């Protein structure tokens, strides 16, 4: 082999290695694998904190763009300072040894020193496998894995699912709190908090201490005698509140049991607008109501073909469906997930792209504008029929319900957004996951998202929306997100 050929081979090998280092980190999560960005800075391996946060359903917000950003997860906050090795973790300063970096708008941190901190603030175990260049996200190491609450004829049954038999302590505290302390236990905090039920609880906290875990439940009303036992197959701690007056305040039949026996098998598909409500109108006269109905039908067809889920549609033809009727159809069908499909509009003709929302207070003007656009008809609907005496209570209960499912909704939005990026990023802009106060999601008692397929007020996006292939890709992206969501939440 000539010296020139040898040099070429060495150069090719170096380039291949550099490529692997630049983007070959796999994140292993329940339900599949994800790829996240990786870079080398001064021979130190870094990972994209921005990408990992998206995979884990966490949020990053820029305090000062390009200078500092905050990673938020439940009660934990981590503040990163660009070009500095120092972090602020829950008001405590930590040293990463190597500085945080910013590249192409993404936050990067050193793998060896930053991942243990991500693990510390995440409810799941987050572990780096050097040999496989893989980040493993797992809940298998938890000894307290899940919780179920169920109403019985003589009171309330609380079940804590555990991987092994455990001693525990119970005590009551002021404010109608029931506190369960389990020594030498690790708790899947995210999973237990996802079982928070407005039916039985006013509040709930889950704490992980060095030598124990504690679950604190604030019941809606005072309770009486308590019995306890350990039940096998599956292993669980059973706590019965006998003759309790902590009765449910909601009467949804599907809310009687909230726990790990639930299955995600019924999808409510909501085609936005319809009938007298045209929705957004494109530059070429394209009507939102027709576009989204077609996407909804395509999604229903995919679901019915594979039979993993059952599809329920709030409308399957060009008719107007009120806000209350959409919520009634969703709730009375016993749906497990609610997907509302829309097309966006903006006064800015340059605005384009797909976006996935979940219900929570809007964090920016664009999200507020999207919510205001979709809420317009429902506002006029409420004005036409007048206010009702129960409206205030209904809104309070609805807020409680949505808080209960906000984490799952955020996670579903992130999964759907990732599928859209794979299928659609070359066609239009990825605007990311966001949150806003959409009326159509408020009062739907299940994890729910609102999809904005693209902008009818943008020439290129309108052309895409008029394309059958693009509408099919939107349906396929939603369907793939639903399957990923089912795989994750049914196998915890």
C-alpha positions in Angstrom: 0.0 0.0 0.0 1.4 3.4 -0.9 2.0 6.1 1.6 -0.7 8.3 -0.1 -3.3 5.5 0.2 -2.4 4.9 3.8 -2.8 8.6 4.6 -6.2 8.6 2.9 -7.3 5.6 5.0 -6.2 7.3 8.2 -8.0 10.4 7.2 -11.2 8.5 6.5 -11.0 6.7 9.8 -10.5 10.0 11.6 -13.4 11.5 9.9 -15.6 8.5 10.7 -14.6 8.7 14.4 -15.3 12.4 14.5 -18.7 11.8 13.0 -19.5 9.1 15.6 -18.5 11.5 18.4 -20.5 14.3 16.9 -23.9 12.6 16.9 -23.9 8.9 17.9 -25.3 8.9 21.5 -28.3 6.7 22.0 -30.8 7.3 24.8 -32.5 4.0 25.8 -36.0 4.7 27.2 -39.1 2.6 27.8 -40.7 2.2 24.5 -37.7 2.6 22.2 -34.4 4.4 21.6 -33.7 8.1 20.8 -30.7 9.8 19.3 -29.3 13.0 20.8 -26.5 15.3 19.8 -22.9 14.7 20.9 -19.8 16.8 20.4 -16.2 17.0 21.5 -14.8 20.2 22.9 -11.0 20.1 23.8 -11.1 16.3 23.7 -13.9 16.1 26.3 -17.1 14.3 25.3 -20.2 16.4 25.6 -23.9 15.6 25.2 -26.8 17.9 24.2 -28.7 18.8 27.3 -31.4 20.3 25.1 -32.0 17.0 23.3 -31.9 14.9 26.5 -34.4 17.3 28.2 -36.8 16.8 25.3 -36.5 13.0 25.5 -37.1 13.1 29.3 -40.0 15.5 29.0 -38.2 18.2 31.0 -38.1 21.9 30.0 -35.2 24.3 29.3 -35.9 28.0 29.3 -33.3 30.7 28.5 -32.9 33.2 31.3 -30.6 35.3 29.2 -30.4 34.0 25.6 -26.9 32.7 25.0 -25.7 33.3 28.5 -27.7 31.2 31.0 -30.6 28.6 30.9 -32.7 26.7 33.4 -33.6 23.0 33.3 -36.8 22.4 35.2 -38.1 19.1 36.4 -40.8 18.9 39.1 -39.3 20.6 42.2 -35.8 20.7 40.8 -34.0 23.4 38.9 -30.6 23.4 37.3 -29.2 26.7 36.0 -26.4 26.4 33.4 -24.0 29.3 32.6 -22.5 29.2 29.1 -18.7 28.9 29.1 -18.7 28.3 32.8 -18.1 25.0 34.7 -20.3 26.1 37.5 -24.0 25.1 37.9 -26.7 26.2 40.3 -28.6 23.0 41.4 -31.5 23.8 43.7 -29.6 26.9 44.9 -26.5 24.9 45.5 -23.3 25.5 43.4 -21.8 22.5 41.6 -18.6 22.3 39.6 -18.6 20.3 36.4 -14.8 20.8 35.9 -15.4 21.6 32.3 -17.4 24.5 30.9 -20.9 24.3 29.5 -21.0 25.0 25.8 -23.5 26.5 23.3 -23.5 25.2 19.7 -26.2 25.8 17.0 -28.6 27.0 19.7 -28.2 23.8 21.8 -26.9 23.5 25.3 -24.0 21.0 25.7 -22.5 19.7 28.9 -19.6 17.2 29.7 -21.0 13.7 29.9 -19.0 12.3 32.8 -19.7 15.2 35.2 -23.1 16.5 34.1 -25.1 13.3 33.7 -24.9 12.4 37.5 -26.5 15.8 38.1 -29.3 15.1 35.5 -29.8 11.7 37.3 -30.1 13.6 40.6 -32.9 15.8 39.5 -34.7 13.2 37.3 -37.3 10.8 38.8 -35.9 8.0 36.6 -32.4 6.5 36.8 -30.2 8.2 34.2 -26.9 6.2 33.6 -24.1 6.6 31.1 -22.7 3.4 29.5 -19.3 4.4 28.1 -18.7 1.1 26.2 -22.0 1.4 24.3 -22.0 5.2 24.1 -25.5 5.0 25.5 -27.6 6.8 28.1 -30.0 4.4 29.8 -33.1 5.8 31.4 -34.8 3.2 33.6 -37.2 2.9 36.5 -36.2 -0.8 37.2 -34.0 0.1 40.2 -37.0 1.6 42.1 -38.4 -0.4 45.0 -41.6 1.6 45.0 -42.8 1.5 41.4 -46.4 2.6 41.3 -49.6 3.5 43.1 -53.3 2.9 42.7 -56.3 4.5 44.4 -59.7 2.8 44.3 -63.1 3.4 45.9 -64.5 0.5 47.9 -67.9 0.0 49.4 -66.6 0.7 52.9 -63.9 3.3 52.1 -60.8 4.0 50.1 -58.0 1.5 49.2 -54.5 2.8 48.6 -52.0 0.4 47.0 -48.3 1.0 46.7 -46.6 -1.4 44.3 -43.2 -2.6 45.5 -40.5 -4.8 44.1 -40.0 -6.5 47.4 -41.7 -6.8 50.8 -41.1 -3.6 52.8 -41.8 -2.4 56.3 -43.5 1.0 56.5 -44.7 3.6 58.9 -48.0 5.6 58.8 -48.8 8.8 60.6 -51.5 11.5 60.2 -50.6 15.2 60.3 -52.6 18.5 60.3 -54.5 19.3 57.2 -55.8 15.8 56.7 -52.5 14.4 55.4 -51.7 10.7 55.5 -48.0 10.1 55.4 -46.4 6.8 54.5 -42.7 6.4 55.2 -40.8 3.3 53.8 -37.2 2.8 55.1 -34.4 1.8 52.7 -36.6 2.4 49.6 -36.3 4.2 46.4 -39.4 5.7 44.8 -40.4 6.3 41.2 -41.5 9.8 41.9 -42.6 10.7 38.4 -44.8 7.6 38.2 -46.5 8.0 41.5 -47.2 11.7 40.9 -48.8 10.7 37.6 -51.4 8.9 39.7 -52.5 12.1 41.5 -56.3 12.0 41.5 -58.5 15.0 42.0 -61.3 12.5 42.9 -59.7 11.5 46.2 -56.9 13.9 46.9 -56.5 17.6 47.5 -52.7 17.4 47.2 -49.9 14.9 47.0 -46.1 14.9 47.6 -43.5 12.3 47.0 -40.1 12.6 48.7 -36.8 10.7 48.2 -34.5 10.8 51.2 -31.1 9.2 51.7 -32.4 6.4 54.0 -36.1 6.3 53.1 -39.0 7.4 50.8 -42.1 9.2 51.9 -45.5 9.5 50.1 -47.8 12.1 51.5 -51.5 12.2 50.5 -53.8 15.0 51.5 -57.3 13.4 51.3 -60.3 15.4 50.4 -62.2 14.7 53.6 -61.4 13.3 57.1 -60.9 9.5 57.3 -61.5 7.0 60.1 -60.0 3.6 61.0 -56.9 2.4 59.0 -56.0 -1.2 58.2 -52.8 -2.3 56.5 -51.3 -5.4 55.0 -48.9 -6.7 52.3 -50.4 -8.5 49.3 -48.3 -10.7 46.9 -48.5 -11.2 43.1 -47.9 -8.4 42.4 -46.2 -7.2 45.6 -48.0 -4.2 47.1 -48.7 -2.4 50.3 -52.4 -2.1 50.9 -53.8 0.6 53.1 -57.6 0.7 53.6 -59.3 3.8 55.0 -62.4 2.2 56.6 -65.6 4.2 56.9 -63.9 7.2 55.4 -65.9 10.2 54.3 -63.3 11.0 51.6 -65.8 10.4 48.9 -65.3 11.4 45.3 -66.3 14.9 44.0 -66.4 13.7 40.4 -68.6 11.0 39.0 -66.8 9.9 35.9 -67.2 6.1 35.7 -63.7 5.6 34.3 -62.2 7.5 37.3 -63.1 4.8 39.9 -59.8 3.1 39.5 -56.6 5.1 38.9 -53.5 2.9 38.8 -51.3 0.5 36.9 -54.1 -1.7 35.6 -55.1 1.1 33.2 -54.5 0.5 29.5 -54.1 3.1 26.8 -56.3 1.6 24.1 -58.9 4.3 23.2 -57.9 7.4 21.2 -60.4 10.3 20.9 -59.7 12.2 17.6 -61.0 15.7 17.5 -61.1 17.4 14.1 -61.1 21.1 14.9 -63.9 23.5 13.8 -66.6 22.3 11.3 -69.9 23.3 9.9 -70.5 27.1 10.4 -67.0 27.4 11.9 -64.6 27.4 9.0 -61.5 27.9 11.2 -58.5 29.6 9.4 -58.8 30.4 5.7 -55.7 30.1 3.5 -54.5 32.6 0.9 -55.9 30.4 -1.8 -59.2 29.9 0.1 -58.3 26.6 1.7 -60.6 26.0 4.7 -59.1 24.6 8.0 -62.2 22.6 8.8 -61.8 20.5 5.7 -58.0 20.0 6.0 -58.2 18.8 9.6 -61.1 16.5 9.1 -59.2 14.8 6.3 -56.2 14.3 8.7 -58.5 13.1 11.5 -60.0 10.5 9.1 -56.5 9.4 8.0 -55.4 8.9 11.6 -58.6 7.0 12.4 -57.9 4.7 9.4 -54.4 4.0 10.6 -55.7 3.1 14.1 -58.5 0.9 12.8 -56.2 -0.9 10.4 -53.6 -2.0 13.0 -56.1 -2.4 15.9 -53.7 -1.5 18.6 -56.1 1.2 19.7 -59.8 2.0 19.2 -60.6 5.3 17.5 -63.4 7.6 18.6 -64.1 10.8 16.5 -65.8 13.9 17.8 -66.9 14.6 14.2 -66.5 12.5 11.0 -68.3 15.0 8.7 -68.6 18.7 8.1 -70.8 19.6 11.1 -70.4 22.1 14.0 -69.6 20.5 17.4 -69.8 22.6 20.5 -67.1 22.7 23.1 -69.3 20.9 25.7 -70.2 18.2 23.1 -66.5 17.5 22.3 -65.7 17.1 26.0 -68.8 14.9 26.5 -67.9 12.6 23.7 -64.3 12.3 24.9 -65.2 11.7 28.6 -68.3 9.4 28.1 -66.4 7.2 25.6 -63.9 6.4 28.3 -61.1 7.7 26.1 -57.4 7.3 27.2 -55.9 10.1 25.0 -57.4 13.1 23.3 -55.9 14.5 20.1 -57.3 17.8 18.7 -56.1 18.5 15.1 -55.8 22.1 13.7 -54.1 24.3 11.1 -52.5 27.5 12.3 -52.8 31.1 11.1 -50.8 34.3 11.6 -50.7 37.9 10.6 -47.1 37.3 9.7 -47.0 35.7 6.3 -43.5 34.3 7.0 -44.8 32.2 9.9 -44.8 28.5 9.1 -44.3 25.1 10.5 -45.9 22.4 12.6 -46.3 22.5 16.4 -47.7 20.4 19.2 -49.3 21.9 22.3 -50.5 20.7 25.7 -52.7 22.5 28.1 -50.9 24.9 30.6 -50.5 28.6 31.0 -48.9 30.1 27.8 -45.2 31.0 28.2 -44.9 33.2 25.1 -46.8 35.5 22.8 -46.9 33.0 19.9 -48.5 30.3 22.1 -51.1 32.9 23.4 -51.9 33.9 19.8 -52.4 30.2 18.7 -54.7 29.6 21.7 -56.6 32.8 21.1 -57.2 31.8 17.4 -58.5 28.4 18.3 -60.6 29.7 21.2 -62.4 32.4 19.3 -65.5 30.4 18.3 -65.8 28.9 21.7 -65.7 32.3 23.3 -68.6 33.5 21.2 -70.4 30.2 22.0 -70.2 30.9 25.7 -71.3 34.5 25.2 -74.3 33.5 23.2 -75.5 31.0 25.8 -74.6 33.2 28.8 -72.7 32.3 32.0 -74.0 29.5 34.2 -73.9 29.4 38.0 -71.7 26.3 38.0 -69.1 27.8 35.6 -66.7 28.8 38.4 -66.7 25.3 40.0 -66.5 23.6 36.6 -63.3 25.7 35.8 -61.8 24.8 39.2 -62.4 21.1 38.7 -61.2 21.2 35.2 -58.0 22.9 36.3 -57.5 20.1 38.9 -58.1 17.5 36.2 -55.6 19.0 33.8 -53.0 19.4 36.5 -53.3 15.7 37.1 -52.6 14.8 33.5 -50.3 17.7 32.6 -47.1 15.7 32.8 -48.4 12.9 30.6 -49.8 15.5 28.1 -46.4 17.2 28.0 -44.7 13.9 27.4 -47.1 12.9 24.6 -46.6 16.3 23.0 -42.8 15.8 23.0 -43.1 12.3 21.5 -45.4 13.5 18.8 -43.1 16.5 18.0 -40.2 14.1 17.7 -42.1 12.0 15.2 -43.0 15.1 13.2 -39.4 16.2 13.1 -38.4 12.8 11.6 -41.2 12.9 9.0 -41.7 16.7 8.2 -38.6 18.7 9.1 -37.4 18.8 5.5 -40.8 20.1 4.3 -41.4 22.9 6.9 -40.2 24.4 10.1 -40.3 22.5 13.4 -41.7 24.9 15.9 -41.4 22.5 18.8 -43.6 21.6 21.8 -45.3 24.4 23.6 -48.1 25.0 26.1 -51.2 27.3 26.0 -54.7 27.6 27.3 -56.8 25.9 24.7 -60.5 25.6 25.6 -61.0 22.4 23.7 -58.4 20.6 26.0 -59.9 22.1 29.2 -62.4 19.6 30.7 -61.2 16.6 28.8 -60.3 14.1 31.5 -57.3 12.3 30.0 -53.8 13.2 28.6 -54.4 15.5 25.7 -52.6 17.5 23.0 -53.4 19.9 20.2 -51.6 19.6 16.9 -51.1 22.6 14.6 -50.3 20.9 11.3 -48.9 24.0 9.5 -49.8 27.6 8.7 -52.6 28.2 6.2 -51.5 31.8 6.0 -48.2 30.9 4.5 -48.0 30.1 0.8 -45.6 27.2 1.1 -47.4 25.7 4.1 -50.8 26.0 2.5 -49.5 24.1 -0.5 -48.3 21.4 1.9 -51.7 21.2 3.7 -53.4 20.8 0.3 -51.2 17.9 -0.4 -52.6 14.4 0.5 -49.0 13.1 1.2 -48.4 15.8 3.8 -51.7 15.2 5.5 -50.9 11.5 5.6 -47.5 12.2 7.2 -49.2 14.3 9.9 -51.5 11.4 10.6 -48.6 9.0 10.6 -46.6 11.2 13.0 -49.5 11.4 15.5 -50.0 7.7 15.3 -46.3 6.9 15.9 -46.4 9.3 18.9 -49.4 7.5 20.3 -47.7 4.1 20.0 -44.6 5.4 21.7 -46.7 6.9 24.5 -48.5 3.5 25.0 -45.2 1.6 25.1 -43.8 3.9 27.7 -46.8 4.3 30.0 -48.0 0.7 29.9 -44.6 -0.8 30.6 -43.5 1.3 33.6 
